[in-house]
């Protein structure tokens, strides 16, 4: 594999090489670069009564309450546990009906993705269902401060990054998806390497991930989306275990500039528990260069135990969303002020670091 190129988030210039921009929606007869037919949702006639019954949502919400994938906000909804409790005896029938309806739409191509490749229906009904057992049963994630995430409008969540493999971003997505009362979806900004790996590339697109660049981030915020960024990048997830919970450099403050341009609040997020899932005690740099990876981790179990060594340790996680830092009070030219960007970047970083230390003091054990 060729060396992966990490595109800095704060680079406002056009990108060249590396991963390609997500394909825009095309006509029904066009095909994507990989040979897969482009999926386009056509306007459908009003469903009959029988079809309407087939499309009963899993959560028991009416069709008017179900969000459009292209929107950045959704109507208020109950927590997932409460919705399941309200399903009653008819819950199983509704699940079966919804599942059959879902399969019919996938087989007929009657679904849509947005300009970034995000498939909201597949994410809600399949991908989140696959991630949820890891979130609830394996890492037993505890979420705090979800009320600090606005119910509507664009916002930028900035989190620490750790764990050798970027599982923290996925767990943060589930945390927002399952706990926010407004049913918001988190759109993560990912490194170029994610979009050159087979299978991972397609799954990331479907989950709503896009390249970590200012252009895409601004478009998402302008559309009212909730955007997540981890400015430490590979420096964060690839740091040795001896430096756990010590934040690395936050780049040149590109995320602050983007938030200032859109007037979007910045929400610091602190994640405890991810550092210990793969204790990185070494880095095989020569092997990493041959494979085109930024690092090749050596842990107490990997690669010594083979595939079993790739199983993460079942640590106990805590994800805390801090109080928003508003940016809408600054003038438009503030986005070009390097001193302001530096101060805001330092403020976000210090708030995340302080919360990490606080959560570590409160933690009883790595695994409980």
N, C-alpha and C positions, 0 to 999 in steps of 0.2 A: 504494500500500500504506500502510496506517495505520502510524503510528510504533510500532515494536516496544517492548514493555515488558520490561525485564530484571528478573526476579524475583530478589532477593538470596537467596543460599544460606542465610544465617543468619536468615531471617524465619520464625519458628515459627508465625505466624498463618495463618489460612486464606487461600488465594489467591483473588483475584477478578479477572475479565477476563483478557485475554491468551489464551494457549494453554490448551486444556482438558486436564483430567486424562485419562490413558489410559483407554479403555473397559474395564470389567471384563467377564469372560466372561459371555455371555448364553446364553439358550436357543437351540436350533437354528433356531427360526423368527424370531428377532429380527434387526434390521438395525442397522448403525452409523449414526452421524449423517451420514456422507458418502454413504449409499446403498449401501455395500458390505455384502454379507451377512456377519454375524459368523461366524467359523470356530470350531467347537467340536469337539473330539476326543471321540468316543464310545468306550466300552469295547468293544474288539474281541475276538472269540473267538481262541483259540490258533491260530496259523497252521499251515497244512499244511506238509509237507516241501518242496513245490515253492515255496510262498510264502517259506519261510524261506531258501531258496537265493537268491530274488530280492532279499532284504533284506540280503545280505552287505555289511558296512560297507566303506567305501573304505579305511580304515586297516588292515583285517584284524583288528580287535578283535571279540571275541564280543559277542553282543547283551546279555549280562549286564554287560559293561564299558561299554556306551554310556551316557552320562549322560542324566538327565532334564533338560529345559530349565529346570524350576522350581528345580533345586538350585543351591546356591552352590558346591559342590565336585564333583569328579569323581575317578574312580579314577586311579592313576598311569598315565602313558603315556609312550612314548618320544618323542624329538624327531621332527618330521615327516620329516626326511631319513632317519632310521633306519627309520621305519615303511615308507617307500617302498622302501628297499633290501631289506627283508624280504619284500616282496610277491612277488618272484621272477617267474617266467614267467606266473603266473596273475594278475598285477596288472591287466592290461588287461581280462581277462574280469570280474574283480570290479568294476572301475570301471564297465564297461558295465551290469552287473547292478544295481549300486547306483544308477546314473543313471536306469535305467528304473523302478526301484522308487520313486525320489524323484519322478519325473514322475507316476507313478500316484497317489501319496499327495497331491500338490498338486492334481491334477485332480479327485480324489474328495473333497477336503476332509478327508482323514484325517491331520491334523496339528494341533498345538496351539501356542498362544502363551500367555505368562503374563499376569498382571494388568497389566503395564506395556506389553504389546504385543511383547515379545521373542520372536522366532522362532529358536530355537537351530538347528534343522535348516537353515533357509534361510541363516542366518549361516555355519554350518560349510561347507556344500556349495556355496554360490553367492557370497555377499558377500565372504567371506574370500578366495575364489579370485580375485575381481576386484581386491581390494586388494593381494594378495600380490606380483604382478609390480612394482607401484609400490614396495612395501616392499623387495623383494630386488634388483631390477635397476635401478630408477631412483634411489632414495635410498640404496640399499646400506646399510641400517640395521645398525649394530653394537649389540648388547645386552649390558649388563654388570649384574651384581648381581641377576639374576632369582631367585637362590636366597634373596634376602631377602623374597620374597613367600611368605607361609605357604601350605602345601599345602591347608589347609582352614580354614573359619571366616571370619567377616567381617573385612575389612581395608579401610582407606581409603588409596588412592594419591593423593598431592598432587603436581602437576607444574607447571612453568612453562608459559606459554602464549605463542605467538608465530607469526608467519608470514603475517599478513594474512588468510588463510583457515585455518580450524581443521583442517588436515591432520595436525597433530601428535597430536591426540587419536586419530585413526584409526590412525596408525602405532603408537601406544602400545598400542592394542587388538590389532593383529596381533602385536606383540612379545610380549605376554603369552600370546596364544592359541597361537603357534607354538613358544615357547621354554620355557614353564613345564612341568616334568615331570608335574605333577598335572592338566594340561589345563584350567586355569582360564580363565574368561571375564571380561573387564573390562566392567563396567556404568558407562558415563560419565554424568555429570550435565551437561546442556547448557542453554544460555540459552533464553529464551522465543522468540527470533527463529527458532531452528531449527524449532520446531513450528508456525510459521505459514507457512513456505515450502512451496509445492506440491512433491510428489515427495520433497524432502528430509525432510519430516515423516514420511512413511511409511517411508523407508529408515532414518531414525534410530530409529524405534520398533522395526523389525525387528532392528536391530543391538543393541538393548538399552539405548538411551539413554533418559533420562527427565529431567524438569524439575529444575533445580538448586535444590531446596528441601530444608529439613531433614526434612520429613515423609517424602518419598520416599526420601531417603538412609538414614534410620533404618530404614525397612521393609526395604530391601535388605540392610543390615548385619545386621539381626535374622534374616534368612533365610540368613545365612552367605555372602552374595555379596561379591565383590571390586568395590569401588566406586572410580571415578576422578573427581577433581575438579580443576579448574584455577582457583584463586581469583582470578587476575588478570582473568579475563573479557575483555571488549572492550578494557580498558585495556592488556592484554598483546598481543593480536593486532593491535590498531590503533595501536600506538606507532610513531613514525618510526624509520627505519633508523639514525639517529644514536644512538638509545638502545637498540640491540640488546644483548641479554643483561643488561640492567639490570632486575631484577625490579620490577614495579609493586606498589602496595599490595595486600595480601591480604584486603581487606574487614575485617569486624569479628570474624573468627575463628569464624564459624559452623561450619566444618568440624571445628574442634577440639571445640566443644560437642557436635556429633553423635557424634564418636568417643568422647568421654568418657561419654556416656549409654549407649552400647553396649559400652564396654570394648574397642573395636576398636583395633588398632595403626595408627599413621600411618606410611606409607612415603613418604619424599620421593623424587621422581623428577626428574631433570635431563635436558633434551632439547637437544642441540646440533645445528645444521644447519637447523632450520626458519626461523630468522631471515632467512636469505639467499634463500629460494625466491622471494619477492616483495619486493625492497627498496622499502619505502614511502618515497618522497621528497616526497610531498605528500598533502593531504587536501582533496577538494572538498566542503566542509561544506554548501554550499547544495544541491548535488545529492543529498547524503546525506539531508538533511532531506526533500527532495521524494520520495525513494524509500522513506523510512522506515528507513534503515540507520543504524547508529551512526557510520559513517564511509564515505567512498568513496575508495578508495586510488588514488594516482597513482604508478606505478612507471616505470622506464626503458622498459618495453615496453607497459604498459597505461595508458590505452586507445589509445595511438598506433598499435599494430600490430593493432588489432581483436582477433578471437578468438585469434590467435596470441600476443598479449600475455598471455593468461590461462594459458599453459603455464608451470608453475613451473620454476625453474632446477634442474638435477640436482645438488644439493648432497649431500655425504656426511654422513649422520646418525649420531649416537651417542645412545643412550638408556641411562641408568644409574639403577638402582633402589638407593636408599640403605638403610642399616640401619634397621629398624623402630623407631619411638618408642612404647613401650608406654603404654597408658592405663588398663589394668585394675586398677592399684594405687591409683587415686584413689577416694575415697568418692563416692556418688551425687550429693551436693550440689556436687561440684567443677564440674559443668557450668554452674553458675550463678555461679561465681567469675570476675569479669571480669579480675582480675589474672593468674590462672592461665591463662586463655584467651589473654591477651596474650602471656605468656611462652612458651607452647607454640607459638603462631602465629609468634612471632619466631624460635624455635628451628628450626622447619620451614623458614621462609623463608631463614634464614642458612645452613642446611645445603644447600639447593638452590642458593643463590647461590655458595657456596664450591665446590661440585662443578662448576658451570658454568665458573667461572674455571679450575679444574683441567683440565677437558676441553678448554677453549680453548687452554691452554698446550701440551697434548699433541697437539693437532690439527696435522697437517702442512700441510693446505690446505683451503680451503672445499669443493673438489670432489674431493679424493682422501683 
